[in-house]
């Protein structure tokens, strides 16, 4: 496999592949703060209902960034894949949350 072919999966195994080495836990995170403009729109949406697109975009970007950081760490270890990928969020202070991506970096070969 080449460096750019890193496989990400939320399963413990990869069909068609055999895990040949366990390289360890890899992780990436980002902490994002709410924007006052988004808060005003969120307050209005809370009254009338519906998707809060500003927050959806904020969390989508946070997931992407945390995943990229996890992938970078896996590549530094020489991984072919990251299995059992998970996401977690936590509040770190009022108005700010951490998005955390983690998984197990492994070497694989085709069966």
Secondary structure, DSSP 8 states (H G I E B T S, - for coil): --GGG-EE-SSSS-TTEEEEEEEEEEEEEEEEE--HHHHHHHHHHHHH-S--HHHHHHHHHHHHHHHHHHHHHHHHTT-SEEEEEEEEEEEEETTEEEEEEEEEEEEEEE-
